[in-house]
Amino acid sequence: ELRLAIALDPQFPLGLAAAALKDLHDTYPSVSVWMWTAPLGAAIVALREGRCALAITAADLPDPRIELESLSFVPRAAVAAATHPLAVRSRGGAPLTPAEMADHLQIVVPDPSPLTEGRDFGVLSPGTWQVSDNETKRALILAGVGWGSLPLWLIERDLAEGRLVRIAAAEFGQQG
């Protein structure tokens, strides 16, 4: 029995992964797939430990034993609920300073692996809440608890319908 084990970083667009897996199934219908989400270094650890044959990750953690190939650029944006003070301030158009960002709670998804221990990615606030996944992070941001950075594919509808607002954070560039 053929099986393909895949560790998928939750930053990667699920629609794109699903379309690729549909093509795989159409071409090789007898191959079963076992896929789970593994943020940041967790996908690399799963590959190193032989728990998967393919790791799709946004983590930039080179390993000479692993062949890397770029699949896609995944744009992200710093966002807050439309009523959040940072969203209101961002409507003025001027980029927010790191000091302004630091005054507000940031929702983050930490790397569960030891590969990036002691490193933060895009954390600007000393006040953080850590959550296990992007859906929880999105829900807390939508509720106005804090702000955070999320992949655009996950929040396009929220932005289009005005529930979320891009934060013009100087640290993240013009579009957040």
ZIJOBEL-V858503 format. One record per residue. OMEGA is omega as a letter, one per 20 degrees, with the letter a starting at -180 (NA if undefined). Layout:
omega: [OMEGA/OMEGA]
This chain:
omega: [a/r/r/r/a/r/a/r/a/r/a/a/a/r/r/r/a/r/r/r/r/r/r/a/r/a/a/a/a/r/r/a/r/a/r/r/a/a/r/a/a/r/r/r/r/r/r/a/r/r/r/r/a/r/r/a/r/a/r/a/a/r/a/r/a/r/a/r/r/a/a/r/a/r/r/r/r/a/r/r/a/a/a/r/r/r/r/r/a/a/r/r/a/r/r/r/r/r/r/r/a/r/a/a/r/r/a/r/a/r/a/a/r/a/a/a/r/r/r/r/r/r/a/a/r/r/a/r/r/r/a/a/a/r/r/r/r/a/r/r/r/r/r/a/a/a/r/r/a/r/a/a/a/a/a/a/r/r/a/a/r/r/r/r/r/r/r/a/a/a/a/a/a/a/r/NA]
